[in-house]
Amino acid sequence: MANGHLEDPSKASQMVENCTADIITLGKGALANHNWPVKVKNDELLAIFDQEKILRPNATIKDFELVD
């Protein structure tokens, strides 16, 4: 199993092809592209992980959360 900076499909497939890893796991790549396998299969452009956009807390209070 391999993990770490494998959101680049060429790096990931090279590790599997070279028998360096039987399986790869994604962290940031999956957070930025929830459908990463489909995008790679269809040769679509992958989004780059943006920590501010993806992991930034959203501390807004919704109307249904307010108590009368």
Phi and psi in radians as a Rosetta constraint file:
Dihedral C 1 N 2 CA 2 C 2 CIRCULARHARMONIC -2.303 0.35
Dihedral N 2 CA 2 C 2 N 3 CIRCULARHARMONIC 2.558 0.35
Dihedral C 2 N 3 CA 3 C 3 CIRCULARHARMONIC -2.609 0.35
Dihedral N 3 CA 3 C 3 N 4 CIRCULARHARMONIC 2.660 0.35
Dihedral C 3 N 4 CA 4 C 4 CIRCULARHARMONIC 1.978 0.35
Dihedral N 4 CA 4 C 4 N 5 CIRCULARHARMONIC 1.859 0.35
Dihedral C 4 N 5 CA 5 C 5 CIRCULARHARMONIC 1.023 0.35
Dihedral N 5 CA 5 C 5 N 6 CIRCULARHARMONIC 0.657 0.35
Dihedral C 5 N 6 CA 6 C 6 CIRCULARHARMONIC -1.843 0.35
Dihedral N 6 CA 6 C 6 N 7 CIRCULARHARMONIC 0.297 0.35
Dihedral C 6 N 7 CA 7 C 7 CIRCULARHARMONIC -1.183 0.35
Dihedral N 7 CA 7 C 7 N 8 CIRCULARHARMONIC -0.291 0.35
Dihedral C 7 N 8 CA 8 C 8 CIRCULARHARMONIC -1.368 0.35
Dihedral N 8 CA 8 C 8 N 9 CIRCULARHARMONIC 1.971 0.35
Dihedral C 8 N 9 CA 9 C 9 CIRCULARHARMONIC -0.980 0.35
Dihedral N 9 CA 9 C 9 N 10 CIRCULARHARMONIC -0.588 0.35
Dihedral C 9 N 10 CA 10 C 10 CIRCULARHARMONIC -1.181 0.35
Dihedral N 10 CA 10 C 10 N 11 CIRCULARHARMONIC -0.670 0.35
Dihedral C 10 N 11 CA 11 C 11 CIRCULARHARMONIC -1.141 0.35
Dihedral N 11 CA 11 C 11 N 12 CIRCULARHARMONIC -0.783 0.35
Dihedral C 11 N 12 CA 12 C 12 CIRCULARHARMONIC -1.105 0.35
Dihedral N 12 CA 12 C 12 N 13 CIRCULARHARMONIC -0.835 0.35
Dihedral C 12 N 13 CA 13 C 13 CIRCULARHARMONIC -1.188 0.35
Dihedral N 13 CA 13 C 13 N 14 CIRCULARHARMONIC -0.587 0.35
Dihedral C 13 N 14 CA 14 C 14 CIRCULARHARMONIC -1.091 0.35
Dihedral N 14 CA 14 C 14 N 15 CIRCULARHARMONIC -0.695 0.35
Dihedral C 14 N 15 CA 15 C 15 CIRCULARHARMONIC -1.123 0.35
Dihedral N 15 CA 15 C 15 N 16 CIRCULARHARMONIC -0.691 0.35
Dihedral C 15 N 16 CA 16 C 16 CIRCULARHARMONIC -1.254 0.35
Dihedral N 16 CA 16 C 16 N 17 CIRCULARHARMONIC -0.766 0.35
Dihedral C 16 N 17 CA 17 C 17 CIRCULARHARMONIC -1.109 0.35
Dihedral N 17 CA 17 C 17 N 18 CIRCULARHARMONIC -0.631 0.35
Dihedral C 17 N 18 CA 18 C 18 CIRCULARHARMONIC -1.482 0.35
Dihedral N 18 CA 18 C 18 N 19 CIRCULARHARMONIC 0.094 0.35
Dihedral C 18 N 19 CA 19 C 19 CIRCULARHARMONIC 1.030 0.35
Dihedral N 19 CA 19 C 19 N 20 CIRCULARHARMONIC 0.463 0.35
Dihedral C 19 N 20 CA 20 C 20 CIRCULARHARMONIC -1.301 0.35
Dihedral N 20 CA 20 C 20 N 21 CIRCULARHARMONIC -0.539 0.35
Dihedral C 20 N 21 CA 21 C 21 CIRCULARHARMONIC -2.545 0.35
Dihedral N 21 CA 21 C 21 N 22 CIRCULARHARMONIC 2.529 0.35
Dihedral C 21 N 22 CA 22 C 22 CIRCULARHARMONIC -1.472 0.35
Dihedral N 22 CA 22 C 22 N 23 CIRCULARHARMONIC -0.456 0.35
Dihedral C 22 N 23 CA 23 C 23 CIRCULARHARMONIC -2.592 0.35
Dihedral N 23 CA 23 C 23 N 24 CIRCULARHARMONIC 2.592 0.35
Dihedral C 23 N 24 CA 24 C 24 CIRCULARHARMONIC -2.040 0.35
Dihedral N 24 CA 24 C 24 N 25 CIRCULARHARMONIC 2.656 0.35
Dihedral C 24 N 25 CA 25 C 25 CIRCULARHARMONIC -2.159 0.35
Dihedral N 25 CA 25 C 25 N 26 CIRCULARHARMONIC 2.623 0.35
Dihedral C 25 N 26 CA 26 C 26 CIRCULARHARMONIC -2.037 0.35
Dihedral N 26 CA 26 C 26 N 27 CIRCULARHARMONIC 2.475 0.35
Dihedral C 26 N 27 CA 27 C 27 CIRCULARHARMONIC -1.967 0.35
Dihedral N 27 CA 27 C 27 N 28 CIRCULARHARMONIC -1.541 0.35
Dihedral C 27 N 28 CA 28 C 28 CIRCULARHARMONIC -1.070 0.35
Dihedral N 28 CA 28 C 28 N 29 CIRCULARHARMONIC -0.624 0.35
Dihedral C 28 N 29 CA 29 C 29 CIRCULARHARMONIC -1.073 0.35
Dihedral N 29 CA 29 C 29 N 30 CIRCULARHARMONIC -0.675 0.35
Dihedral C 29 N 30 CA 30 C 30 CIRCULARHARMONIC -1.302 0.35
Dihedral N 30 CA 30 C 30 N 31 CIRCULARHARMONIC -0.590 0.35
Dihedral C 30 N 31 CA 31 C 31 CIRCULARHARMONIC -1.142 0.35
Dihedral N 31 CA 31 C 31 N 32 CIRCULARHARMONIC -0.671 0.35
Dihedral C 31 N 32 CA 32 C 32 CIRCULARHARMONIC -1.393 0.35
Dihedral N 32 CA 32 C 32 N 33 CIRCULARHARMONIC -0.435 0.35
Dihedral C 32 N 33 CA 33 C 33 CIRCULARHARMONIC -2.408 0.35
Dihedral N 33 CA 33 C 33 N 34 CIRCULARHARMONIC 1.523 0.35
Dihedral C 33 N 34 CA 34 C 34 CIRCULARHARMONIC -1.046 0.35
Dihedral N 34 CA 34 C 34 N 35 CIRCULARHARMONIC -0.382 0.35
Dihedral C 34 N 35 CA 35 C 35 CIRCULARHARMONIC -1.980 0.35
Dihedral N 35 CA 35 C 35 N 36 CIRCULARHARMONIC 0.718 0.35
Dihedral C 35 N 36 CA 36 C 36 CIRCULARHARMONIC -0.871 0.35
Dihedral N 36 CA 36 C 36 N 37 CIRCULARHARMONIC -0.850 0.35
Dihedral C 36 N 37 CA 37 C 37 CIRCULARHARMONIC -1.046 0.35
Dihedral N 37 CA 37 C 37 N 38 CIRCULARHARMONIC -0.681 0.35
Dihedral C 37 N 38 CA 38 C 38 CIRCULARHARMONIC -1.198 0.35
Dihedral N 38 CA 38 C 38 N 39 CIRCULARHARMONIC -0.760 0.35
Dihedral C 38 N 39 CA 39 C 39 CIRCULARHARMONIC -1.069 0.35
Dihedral N 39 CA 39 C 39 N 40 CIRCULARHARMONIC -0.740 0.35
Dihedral C 39 N 40 CA 40 C 40 CIRCULARHARMONIC -1.149 0.35
Dihedral N 40 CA 40 C 40 N 41 CIRCULARHARMONIC -0.778 0.35
Dihedral C 40 N 41 CA 41 C 41 CIRCULARHARMONIC -1.031 0.35
Dihedral N 41 CA 41 C 41 N 42 CIRCULARHARMONIC -0.691 0.35
Dihedral C 41 N 42 CA 42 C 42 CIRCULARHARMONIC -1.577 0.35
Dihedral N 42 CA 42 C 42 N 43 CIRCULARHARMONIC 0.128 0.35
Dihedral C 42 N 43 CA 43 C 43 CIRCULARHARMONIC 0.965 0.35
Dihedral N 43 CA 43 C 43 N 44 CIRCULARHARMONIC 0.732 0.35
Dihedral C 43 N 44 CA 44 C 44 CIRCULARHARMONIC -1.590 0.35
Dihedral N 44 CA 44 C 44 N 45 CIRCULARHARMONIC 2.757 0.35
Dihedral C 44 N 45 CA 45 C 45 CIRCULARHARMONIC -1.181 0.35
Dihedral N 45 CA 45 C 45 N 46 CIRCULARHARMONIC 2.317 0.35
Dihedral C 45 N 46 CA 46 C 46 CIRCULARHARMONIC -1.640 0.35
Dihedral N 46 CA 46 C 46 N 47 CIRCULARHARMONIC 2.414 0.35
Dihedral C 46 N 47 CA 47 C 47 CIRCULARHARMONIC -1.283 0.35
Dihedral N 47 CA 47 C 47 N 48 CIRCULARHARMONIC 2.587 0.35
Dihedral C 47 N 48 CA 48 C 48 CIRCULARHARMONIC -1.564 0.35
Dihedral N 48 CA 48 C 48 N 49 CIRCULARHARMONIC 2.418 0.35
Dihedral C 48 N 49 CA 49 C 49 CIRCULARHARMONIC -1.065 0.35
Dihedral N 49 CA 49 C 49 N 50 CIRCULARHARMONIC 2.203 0.35
Dihedral C 49 N 50 CA 50 C 50 CIRCULARHARMONIC -2.133 0.35
Dihedral N 50 CA 50 C 50 N 51 CIRCULARHARMONIC 1.793 0.35
Dihedral C 50 N 51 CA 51 C 51 CIRCULARHARMONIC -1.000 0.35
Dihedral N 51 CA 51 C 51 N 52 CIRCULARHARMONIC -0.732 0.35
Dihedral C 51 N 52 CA 52 C 52 CIRCULARHARMONIC -1.101 0.35
Dihedral N 52 CA 52 C 52 N 53 CIRCULARHARMONIC -0.671 0.35
Dihedral C 52 N 53 CA 53 C 53 CIRCULARHARMONIC -1.341 0.35
Dihedral N 53 CA 53 C 53 N 54 CIRCULARHARMONIC -0.687 0.35
Dihedral C 53 N 54 CA 54 C 54 CIRCULARHARMONIC -1.618 0.35
Dihedral N 54 CA 54 C 54 N 55 CIRCULARHARMONIC -0.717 0.35
Dihedral C 54 N 55 CA 55 C 55 CIRCULARHARMONIC -1.809 0.35
Dihedral N 55 CA 55 C 55 N 56 CIRCULARHARMONIC -0.013 0.35
Dihedral C 55 N 56 CA 56 C 56 CIRCULARHARMONIC -1.164 0.35
Dihedral N 56 CA 56 C 56 N 57 CIRCULARHARMONIC 2.230 0.35
Dihedral C 56 N 57 CA 57 C 57 CIRCULARHARMONIC -1.138 0.35
Dihedral N 57 CA 57 C 57 N 58 CIRCULARHARMONIC 2.547 0.35
Dihedral C 57 N 58 CA 58 C 58 CIRCULARHARMONIC -2.022 0.35
Dihedral N 58 CA 58 C 58 N 59 CIRCULARHARMONIC 1.715 0.35
Dihedral C 58 N 59 CA 59 C 59 CIRCULARHARMONIC -1.753 0.35
Dihedral N 59 CA 59 C 59 N 60 CIRCULARHARMONIC 0.701 0.35
Dihedral C 59 N 60 CA 60 C 60 CIRCULARHARMONIC -1.505 0.35
Dihedral N 60 CA 60 C 60 N 61 CIRCULARHARMONIC 2.546 0.35
Dihedral C 60 N 61 CA 61 C 61 CIRCULARHARMONIC -1.678 0.35
Dihedral N 61 CA 61 C 61 N 62 CIRCULARHARMONIC 2.239 0.35
Dihedral C 61 N 62 CA 62 C 62 CIRCULARHARMONIC -1.575 0.35
Dihedral N 62 CA 62 C 62 N 63 CIRCULARHARMONIC 2.676 0.35
Dihedral C 62 N 63 CA 63 C 63 CIRCULARHARMONIC -0.945 0.35
Dihedral N 63 CA 63 C 63 N 64 CIRCULARHARMONIC -0.723 0.35
Dihedral C 63 N 64 CA 64 C 64 CIRCULARHARMONIC -1.214 0.35
Dihedral N 64 CA 64 C 64 N 65 CIRCULARHARMONIC -0.248 0.35
Dihedral C 64 N 65 CA 65 C 65 CIRCULARHARMONIC -1.496 0.35
Dihedral N 65 CA 65 C 65 N 66 CIRCULARHARMONIC -0.220 0.35
Dihedral C 65 N 66 CA 66 C 66 CIRCULARHARMONIC -1.408 0.35
Dihedral N 66 CA 66 C 66 N 67 CIRCULARHARMONIC 2.458 0.35
Dihedral C 66 N 67 CA 67 C 67 CIRCULARHARMONIC -1.755 0.35
Dihedral N 67 CA 67 C 67 N 68 CIRCULARHARMONIC 2.333 0.35
